[in-house]
């Protein structure tokens, strides 16, 4: 039985691929390619601790504008 290759597309640059998997942004939950995602430290308001999250460039840009 062969493994099915599902296509995915980056929501930032519209890059499409059937190789590997896209990465989910922890803020907007959309698929993103490796080029448009980074790991950032984000304060968890409930616990008061910083957490590492994968965040796409669009969500990073929105946070920069809101500050």
FENTA-V187368 format. One record per helix or strand. SS is the DSSP state (@ for helix, = for strand). FROM is the first residue (numbers start at 0). TO is the last residue. If there is no record, write none. Layout:
ss:SS from:FROM to:TO
ss:SS from:FROM to:TO
This chain:
ss:= from:7 to:8
ss:= from:15 to:16
ss:= from:22 to:23
ss:= from:30 to:31
ss:@ from:33 to:35
ss:= from:36 to:42
ss:= from:49 to:55
ss:@ from:56 to:65
